[in-house]
Amino acid sequence: MTSARFGRVLTAMVTPFDATGALNLVAAAELARYLVAHGSDALVVAGSTGEGTALSDEEKLALLEAVVAAVSVPVLAGTTGSDTRRSVELTARASQLGIAGILATTPAYARPSQAGIAAHLGAVAAATPLPVMLYDIPSRTGRKIAATTTIELVGSHANVVALKDASADLPSAAHVKAVLGSRLDLYSGDDALTLPFMAIGAEGIVSVAAHWAGEQFAAMVAAAAAGRWDEARRLNEVLAPSCAFESSEAHPNPVPAKAAMRALGLDVGQCRLPLGEADAQIDGRARALVGELGAPRG
């Protein structure tokens, strides 16, 4: 068992929409239950995989309420954007809904300095009594959270307790973990880098491919945590096709993830613009992938 408050495998859940593009709360509850039944220790809702930038604040709150009511595992809420005041307001509102924590992402587009990033994330942390997981994803935001900034935030805000690192900067992540130790739960934010992240002390993964390969990710992370590295490497190789499938220039995340869920019989619908609908190519690849993996049907 892990001592990490959120567990080892967290799935960054896609947001289901119906045929008209409206939020499908019934499908969201069904998907949440499916993920928990197949390897997820916790769920992250309305993050980048959840098309958080395409959701209104009211939609995010309704989605959070539906997922919290559907499962008993921790639910983390993506409540932040580039507007600090709006992020603070939504974080405070979401914190009243029974969620377990906040996913606080570096503000995109504005490209603030490290001082600005620290002030933004610190304001979010101050707006909630709940645990906060920082989310560093410079490929989407244009700015990396520097190691010194993470260390500063953990030191100044007792509820900043975790980091989802999708920067691919293993030396920086290793330094942060070495300095902070048990004060910070480190998670890989990149499925393909889960194994090396475990080697530098990560608790686990905030995953996309765990939508259809949750049990395999759980087994790999557990093996690595127990020091069974040969087993972990074997499972990592099994998961390699799923990691390669989950996002590309032609089919960016979460388009492939939704295709995989549809292939498994889960009614998640299509992505909203600007991502848009999947094409026949990715739907065909999704069916082949989940078939080869033996993923359980929804």
Sine and cosine of phi, psi and omega as CSV:
sin_phi,cos_phi,sin_psi,cos_psi,sin_omega,cos_omega
0.00,0.00,0.54,-0.84,0.03,-1.00
-0.99,-0.12,0.50,-0.87,0.07,-1.00
-1.00,0.01,-0.09,1.00,0.00,-1.00
-0.89,0.46,0.72,-0.69,-0.12,-0.99
-0.91,0.42,-0.43,0.90,-0.04,-1.00
-0.97,-0.24,-0.03,1.00,-0.03,-1.00
1.00,-0.01,-0.19,-0.98,-0.10,-1.00
-0.97,-0.23,-0.58,0.81,-0.02,-1.00
-0.90,-0.44,0.95,-0.33,0.07,-1.00
-0.95,-0.32,0.76,-0.65,0.03,-1.00
-0.98,-0.20,0.80,-0.60,0.09,-1.00
-0.99,0.17,1.00,-0.08,-0.24,-0.97
-0.95,0.32,0.69,-0.72,0.15,-0.99
-0.93,0.36,0.38,-0.92,0.03,-1.00
-0.98,-0.22,0.89,-0.46,0.00,-1.00
-0.96,0.28,0.66,-0.75,0.13,-0.99
-0.83,-0.56,0.43,-0.90,0.04,-1.00
-1.00,0.05,-0.13,-0.99,-0.09,-1.00
-0.91,0.42,-0.35,0.94,0.02,-1.00
-1.00,-0.04,-0.07,1.00,-0.04,-1.00
1.00,-0.01,0.07,1.00,0.02,-1.00
-0.99,0.14,0.42,-0.91,0.04,-1.00
-0.86,0.51,0.75,-0.67,-0.01,-1.00
-0.93,-0.35,1.00,-0.05,-0.10,-0.99
-0.96,0.29,-0.52,0.85,0.06,-1.00
-0.89,0.45,-0.71,0.70,0.02,-1.00
-0.91,0.41,-0.56,0.83,0.02,-1.00
-0.89,0.45,-0.69,0.73,0.03,-1.00
-0.90,0.44,-0.67,0.74,0.02,-1.00
-0.90,0.44,-0.69,0.72,0.01,-1.00
-0.89,0.45,-0.69,0.72,0.00,-1.00
-0.86,0.51,-0.70,0.72,0.01,-1.00
-0.91,0.42,-0.63,0.78,0.03,-1.00
-0.88,0.48,-0.73,0.68,-0.05,-1.00
-0.89,0.45,-0.67,0.74,0.01,-1.00
-0.92,0.40,-0.59,0.81,0.02,-1.00
-0.94,0.33,-0.27,0.96,-0.10,-0.99
-0.79,-0.61,0.71,0.70,0.24,-0.97
0.93,-0.38,-0.17,0.99,-0.06,-1.00
-1.00,0.07,0.81,-0.58,0.09,-1.00
-0.99,0.12,-0.37,0.93,-0.02,-1.00
-0.34,-0.94,0.25,-0.97,-0.02,-1.00
-0.80,-0.60,0.61,-0.79,0.11,-0.99
-0.94,-0.35,0.85,-0.53,-0.14,-0.99
-0.91,-0.41,0.67,-0.74,0.07,-1.00
0.92,0.39,0.53,0.85,0.16,-0.99
-1.00,0.00,-0.38,-0.92,-0.02,-1.00
-0.92,0.40,-0.66,0.76,0.06,-1.00
-0.92,0.39,-0.47,0.88,0.04,-1.00
-1.00,0.09,0.23,0.97,0.01,-1.00
0.82,0.57,0.67,0.74,-0.07,-1.00
-0.85,0.53,-0.54,0.84,-0.01,-1.00
-0.95,0.31,-0.24,0.97,0.01,-1.00
-0.99,-0.17,0.06,1.00,-0.01,-1.00
-0.96,-0.26,0.64,-0.77,0.15,-0.99
-0.96,0.26,0.27,-0.96,0.05,-1.00
-0.86,0.51,-0.66,0.75,-0.01,-1.00
-0.91,0.41,-0.60,0.80,0.07,-1.00
-0.90,0.43,-0.66,0.75,0.02,-1.00
-0.87,0.48,-0.70,0.72,-0.01,-1.00
-0.91,0.42,-0.67,0.75,0.03,-1.00
-0.90,0.43,-0.65,0.76,0.02,-1.00
-0.90,0.44,-0.69,0.72,0.02,-1.00
-0.88,0.48,-0.69,0.72,0.02,-1.00
-0.87,0.50,-0.68,0.73,-0.03,-1.00
-0.91,0.41,-0.68,0.74,-0.04,-1.00
-0.95,0.32,-0.68,0.74,0.03,-1.00
-0.86,0.51,-0.63,0.77,0.00,-1.00
-0.95,0.33,-0.39,0.92,-0.11,-0.99
-1.00,0.05,-0.43,0.90,-0.13,-0.99
-0.74,-0.67,0.28,-0.96,0.01,-1.00
-0.95,-0.31,-0.03,1.00,0.02,-1.00
-0.99,0.12,0.24,-0.97,0.04,-1.00
-0.88,0.48,0.66,-0.75,0.08,-1.00
-0.87,-0.49,0.83,-0.55,0.06,-1.00
-0.97,-0.23,0.61,-0.79,-0.09,-1.00
-0.94,-0.35,0.78,-0.62,0.16,-0.99
-0.99,0.15,0.96,-0.27,-0.14,-0.99
-0.86,-0.51,0.13,0.99,-0.15,-0.99
-0.90,-0.44,0.46,-0.89,0.07,-1.00
-0.60,-0.80,-0.44,-0.90,-0.04,-1.00
-1.00,0.08,-0.26,0.97,0.00,-1.00
-1.00,-0.10,0.94,-0.34,-0.08,-1.00
-0.88,0.48,-0.69,0.72,-0.03,-1.00
-0.88,0.48,-0.69,0.72,0.03,-1.00
-0.91,0.40,-0.62,0.79,0.02,-1.00
-0.89,0.47,-0.68,0.73,0.01,-1.00
-0.89,0.45,-0.70,0.71,-0.02,-1.00
-0.90,0.44,-0.71,0.70,-0.02,-1.00
-0.93,0.37,-0.60,0.80,0.04,-1.00
-0.87,0.49,-0.70,0.72,0.01,-1.00
-0.89,0.45,-0.66,0.75,0.00,-1.00
-0.93,0.37,-0.70,0.71,-0.02,-1.00
-0.90,0.43,-0.51,0.86,-0.04,-1.00
-0.91,0.41,-0.23,0.97,0.01,-1.00
-1.00,-0.01,0.04,1.00,-0.18,-0.98
-0.98,-0.21,0.12,0.99,0.01,-1.00
1.00,0.03,0.23,0.97,0.05,-1.00
-0.96,0.29,0.24,-0.97,-0.04,-1.00
-0.99,-0.16,-0.29,0.96,-0.05,-1.00
-0.06,-1.00,0.08,-1.00,-0.05,-1.00
-0.89,-0.46,0.70,-0.72,0.19,-0.98
-0.99,-0.14,0.92,-0.40,-0.09,-1.00
-0.94,-0.35,0.93,-0.37,-0.11,-0.99
-0.99,-0.12,0.55,-0.84,0.14,-0.99
-0.80,0.60,0.72,-0.70,0.02,-1.00
-0.90,0.44,0.75,-0.66,-0.03,-1.00
-1.00,0.01,0.30,-0.95,0.14,-0.99
0.95,0.33,-0.68,0.74,-0.05,-1.00
-0.92,0.38,-0.47,0.88,-0.01,-1.00
0.79,0.61,0.86,0.52,-0.01,-1.00
-0.96,0.28,0.25,-0.97,0.13,-0.99
-0.94,0.34,0.12,-0.99,0.07,-1.00
-0.89,0.46,-0.56,0.83,0.07,-1.00
-0.89,0.45,-0.65,0.76,0.03,-1.00
-0.92,0.39,-0.65,0.76,0.05,-1.00
-0.87,0.49,-0.72,0.70,0.00,-1.00
-0.89,0.46,-0.65,0.76,0.00,-1.00
-0.92,0.38,-0.65,0.76,0.02,-1.00
-0.89,0.45,-0.80,0.60,-0.04,-1.00
-0.93,0.37,-0.56,0.83,0.07,-1.00
-0.91,0.42,-0.61,0.79,0.05,-1.00
-0.90,0.43,-0.63,0.78,0.06,-1.00
-0.90,0.43,-0.72,0.69,0.00,-1.00
-0.87,0.48,-0.60,0.80,-0.01,-1.00
-0.95,0.32,-0.29,0.96,-0.06,-1.00
-1.00,0.07,-0.06,1.00,-0.06,-1.00
-0.62,-0.78,0.55,-0.83,0.14,-0.99
-1.00,0.09,-0.07,1.00,-0.10,-0.99
-0.99,0.12,0.35,-0.94,0.11,-0.99
-0.88,0.48,0.57,-0.82,-0.02,-1.00
-0.87,-0.50,0.75,-0.66,0.14,-0.99
-0.96,-0.27,0.88,-0.47,0.11,-0.99
-0.95,0.31,0.53,-0.85,-0.02,-1.00
-0.79,-0.62,0.93,-0.36,-0.03,-1.00
-0.97,-0.26,0.95,-0.30,-0.02,-1.00
-0.64,-0.77,0.97,0.23,-0.09,-1.00
-0.89,0.46,-0.38,0.92,0.04,-1.00
-0.90,0.43,-0.43,0.90,0.03,-1.00
-0.99,-0.17,-0.53,0.85,-0.15,-0.99
-0.99,-0.17,-0.37,0.93,-0.05,-1.00
1.00,0.09,-0.03,1.00,0.02,-1.00
-0.64,-0.77,0.69,-0.73,0.12,-0.99
-1.00,-0.05,0.58,-0.82,0.17,-0.99
-0.99,0.17,0.92,-0.39,-0.02,-1.00
-0.90,0.44,0.47,-0.88,0.03,-1.00
-0.82,0.57,-0.66,0.76,0.00,-1.00
-0.90,0.44,-0.55,0.84,0.02,-1.00
-0.94,0.35,-0.69,0.72,0.06,-1.00
-0.86,0.51,-0.73,0.69,-0.01,-1.00
-0.88,0.47,-0.65,0.76,0.04,-1.00
-0.89,0.46,-0.70,0.71,-0.04,-1.00
-0.91,0.41,-0.66,0.75,0.04,-1.00
-0.90,0.44,-0.60,0.80,0.00,-1.00
-0.95,0.33,-0.52,0.86,-0.10,-1.00
-0.99,-0.16,-0.22,0.97,0.00,-1.00
-0.72,-0.69,0.94,-0.34,-0.10,-1.00
-0.90,0.45,-0.38,0.93,-0.03,-1.00
-1.00,-0.02,0.01,1.00,0.14,-0.99
-0.99,0.10,0.97,-0.26,-0.22,-0.98
-0.83,-0.56,-0.09,1.00,-0.09,-1.00
-0.50,-0.87,0.36,-0.93,0.04,-1.00
-0.67,-0.74,0.83,-0.56,0.21,-0.98
-1.00,-0.09,0.93,-0.36,-0.10,-1.00
-0.97,-0.25,0.95,-0.32,0.07,-1.00
-0.91,-0.42,0.52,0.85,-0.03,-1.00
-1.00,-0.02,-0.23,0.97,-0.09,-1.00
0.90,0.43,0.28,0.96,-0.01,-1.00
-0.99,-0.17,0.99,0.14,-0.05,-1.00
-0.89,0.45,-0.65,0.76,0.04,-1.00
-0.86,0.51,-0.65,0.76,0.03,-1.00
-0.91,0.42,-0.71,0.70,0.00,-1.00
-0.88,0.47,-0.66,0.75,0.01,-1.00
-0.89,0.45,-0.64,0.77,0.02,-1.00
-0.90,0.43,-0.71,0.70,0.01,-1.00
-0.85,0.52,-0.72,0.70,-0.02,-1.00
-0.92,0.39,-0.62,0.78,0.01,-1.00
-0.90,0.43,-0.63,0.78,-0.01,-1.00
-0.96,0.27,-0.69,0.72,-0.15,-0.99
-1.00,-0.04,-0.42,0.91,0.04,-1.00
0.82,0.57,-0.76,-0.65,-0.07,-1.00
-0.95,0.32,-0.12,0.99,0.04,-1.00
-0.96,0.29,-0.27,0.96,-0.03,-1.00
-0.71,-0.70,0.82,-0.58,0.14,-0.99
-1.00,0.05,0.88,-0.47,-0.03,-1.00
-0.99,-0.10,0.73,-0.68,0.06,-1.00
-0.79,-0.61,0.67,-0.75,0.17,-0.99
-0.93,0.36,0.70,-0.71,0.10,-0.99
-0.97,-0.22,0.20,0.98,-0.03,-1.00
-0.73,-0.68,0.92,-0.40,-0.06,-1.00
-0.80,0.59,-0.66,0.75,-0.08,-1.00
-0.93,0.37,-0.31,0.95,-0.02,-1.00
-0.96,-0.27,0.21,0.98,-0.05,-1.00
-0.84,0.54,-0.72,0.69,-0.07,-1.00
-0.89,0.46,-0.77,0.64,0.06,-1.00
-0.90,0.44,-0.52,0.85,0.08,-1.00
-0.90,0.43,-0.63,0.78,0.06,-1.00
-0.88,0.48,-0.57,0.82,-0.03,-1.00
-0.92,0.39,-0.42,0.91,0.00,-1.00
-0.99,-0.16,0.16,0.99,0.13,-0.99
0.95,-0.31,0.22,0.98,0.03,-1.00
-0.92,0.39,0.47,-0.88,0.09,-1.00
-0.98,0.21,-0.51,0.86,-0.06,-1.00
0.17,-0.99,-0.65,-0.76,-0.19,-0.98
-0.67,-0.74,0.63,-0.77,0.31,-0.95
-0.98,-0.21,0.95,-0.31,-0.35,-0.94
-0.92,-0.40,0.48,-0.88,0.20,-0.98
-1.00,-0.09,-0.77,0.64,-0.09,-1.00
-0.93,0.37,-0.22,0.97,0.09,-1.00
-0.90,0.43,-0.21,0.98,0.14,-0.99
-0.81,0.58,-0.67,0.74,-0.05,-1.00
-0.88,-0.47,-0.12,0.99,-0.03,-1.00
-0.73,-0.68,0.57,0.82,-0.08,-1.00
-0.88,0.47,-0.65,0.76,-0.04,-1.00
-0.93,0.37,-0.59,0.80,0.03,-1.00
-0.93,0.36,-0.64,0.77,0.06,-1.00
-0.90,0.43,-0.66,0.75,0.02,-1.00
-0.87,0.49,-0.66,0.75,0.00,-1.00
-0.92,0.38,-0.66,0.75,-0.01,-1.00
-0.91,0.42,-0.71,0.70,-0.03,-1.00
-0.91,0.42,-0.66,0.75,0.03,-1.00
-0.89,0.45,-0.65,0.76,0.02,-1.00
-0.89,0.45,-0.70,0.71,0.01,-1.00
-0.90,0.43,-0.67,0.74,-0.01,-1.00
-0.89,0.45,-0.50,0.86,0.00,-1.00
-1.00,0.02,0.00,1.00,0.00,-1.00
0.99,0.16,0.26,0.97,0.03,-1.00
-1.00,-0.02,0.96,0.28,-0.20,-0.98
-0.94,0.33,-0.54,0.84,0.04,-1.00
-0.89,0.46,-0.69,0.72,0.04,-1.00
-0.90,0.43,-0.68,0.73,0.00,-1.00
-0.89,0.46,-0.66,0.76,0.02,-1.00
-0.92,0.40,-0.60,0.80,0.04,-1.00
-0.90,0.43,-0.70,0.72,0.00,-1.00
-0.93,0.36,-0.56,0.83,0.06,-1.00
-0.87,0.49,-0.63,0.78,0.03,-1.00
-0.92,0.38,-0.61,0.79,0.07,-1.00
-0.87,0.49,-0.60,0.80,-0.07,-1.00
-0.99,0.11,-0.20,0.98,-0.08,-1.00
-0.82,0.57,-0.70,0.72,0.03,-1.00
-0.88,0.48,-0.58,0.81,0.03,-1.00
-0.92,0.38,-0.63,0.78,0.03,-1.00
-0.91,0.42,-0.62,0.78,0.01,-1.00
-0.94,0.33,-0.50,0.87,-0.08,-1.00
-0.97,0.24,-0.52,0.85,-0.30,-0.95
-0.92,0.39,-0.32,0.95,0.02,-1.00
-0.29,-0.96,0.59,-0.80,0.06,-1.00
-0.42,-0.91,0.10,-0.99,0.04,-1.00
-0.89,0.46,-0.64,0.77,-0.02,-1.00
-0.97,0.24,-0.53,0.85,-0.06,-1.00
-0.70,-0.71,0.99,0.17,-0.06,-1.00
-0.95,0.31,0.46,-0.89,0.12,-0.99
-0.84,0.54,0.72,-0.69,0.18,0.98
-0.98,-0.22,0.37,0.93,-0.01,-1.00
-0.84,0.55,-0.74,0.67,0.02,-1.00
-0.91,0.41,-0.60,0.80,0.00,-1.00
-0.88,0.47,-0.67,0.74,0.04,-1.00
-0.92,0.39,-0.58,0.81,0.06,-1.00
-0.89,0.46,-0.65,0.76,0.02,-1.00
-0.91,0.42,-0.64,0.77,0.01,-1.00
-0.92,0.39,-0.64,0.77,0.06,-1.00
-0.90,0.44,-0.61,0.79,0.03,-1.00
-0.90,0.44,-0.43,0.90,0.03,-1.00
-1.00,-0.03,0.08,1.00,0.07,-1.00
1.00,0.04,0.27,0.96,0.01,-1.00
-0.99,-0.16,0.73,-0.68,-0.17,-0.98
-1.00,0.07,0.96,0.26,-0.03,-1.00
-0.99,-0.13,-0.20,0.98,0.00,-1.00
0.95,0.30,-0.30,-0.95,-0.02,-1.00
-0.98,-0.21,0.10,-0.99,0.09,-1.00
-0.99,0.12,0.50,-0.86,0.15,-0.99
-0.97,0.25,0.39,-0.92,0.18,-0.98
-0.90,0.43,0.58,-0.81,0.30,0.95
-1.00,0.06,-0.04,1.00,0.01,-1.00
-0.95,0.31,-0.75,0.66,0.09,-1.00
0.98,0.18,-0.09,-1.00,-0.11,-0.99
-0.98,0.20,0.45,-0.89,0.09,-1.00
-0.96,0.29,0.35,-0.94,0.08,-1.00
-0.95,-0.30,0.08,-1.00,-0.07,-1.00
-0.88,0.47,-0.52,0.86,-0.03,-1.00
-0.89,0.45,-0.76,0.65,-0.06,-1.00
-0.95,0.30,-0.54,0.84,0.07,-1.00
-0.90,0.44,-0.64,0.77,0.03,-1.00
-0.91,0.41,-0.67,0.74,0.04,-1.00
-0.90,0.45,-0.61,0.79,0.01,-1.00
-0.90,0.44,-0.70,0.71,0.01,-1.00
-0.88,0.48,-0.67,0.74,0.00,-1.00
-0.91,0.41,-0.68,0.74,-0.05,-1.00
-0.89,0.45,-0.78,0.63,-0.06,-1.00
-0.93,0.36,-0.48,0.88,0.08,-1.00
-0.92,0.40,-0.71,0.71,0.01,-1.00
-0.91,0.41,-0.59,0.81,-0.02,-1.00
-0.98,0.22,-0.36,0.93,-0.06,-1.00
0.96,0.29,0.54,0.84,-0.02,-1.00
-0.90,0.44,0.63,-0.78,-0.02,-1.00
-0.93,0.36,0.60,-0.80,0.00,-1.00
-0.98,0.21,0.54,-0.84,0.03,-1.00
-0.99,0.10,0.00,0.00,0.00,0.00
